[in-house]
Amino acid sequence: MTAPQDSSDDEDMARPSWDDYFMEIAHVVAKRSTCLRRRVGAVLVSGRRILATGYNGPPQGLKHCRELGGCYREKLEIPSGQRQELCRAVHAEQNAVIQAAIHGVALQNVILYCTTQPCVTCAKILINANVRRIVYAGDYPDEFATALLDEAGVKLVRWNPADETE
């Protein structure tokens, strides 16, 4: 009688890299977003453990843009990356940090996985939340955020899924 094979020894078994694994989770988290313009998901990780997640949407208990008849920023024709204060949504990265705080989760040597590159406001929050590396999928037009992250020594990495070639 032959012993059953451990599936982890199977050379054909394709396991995602840690970056792919957590980015896939960030994309699932983004599906909870209520934003009509851009659905963003964020996952805070330390030691390969998920600490908190967040997606963009209005503060808890407040109405979503769809319930109010549409996006306020769209109505005002505000381009992406400008006048962020004129948005009902709390950004995904901010919500992830808020969730960690609400639940008493310490943030030390953190990696952020996010479906979109952080804006300058999120960059400042992430720097102060001890995020040391940010892996993101989509670009966001904010050169100042990139400059601040660089100055703070936060490594900004554009995600390249393992199954895609450059």
Secondary structure, 3 states (H helix, E strand, C coil): CCCCCCHHHCCCCCCCCHHHHHHHHHHHHHCCCCCCCCCCEEEEEECCEEEEEEECECCCCCCCHHHHCCCHHHHCCCCCCCCCCCCCCECHHHHHHHHHHHCCCCCCCEEEEEEECCCHHHHHHHHHCCEEEEEEEECCCCHHHHHHHHHCCCEEEECCCCCCCC
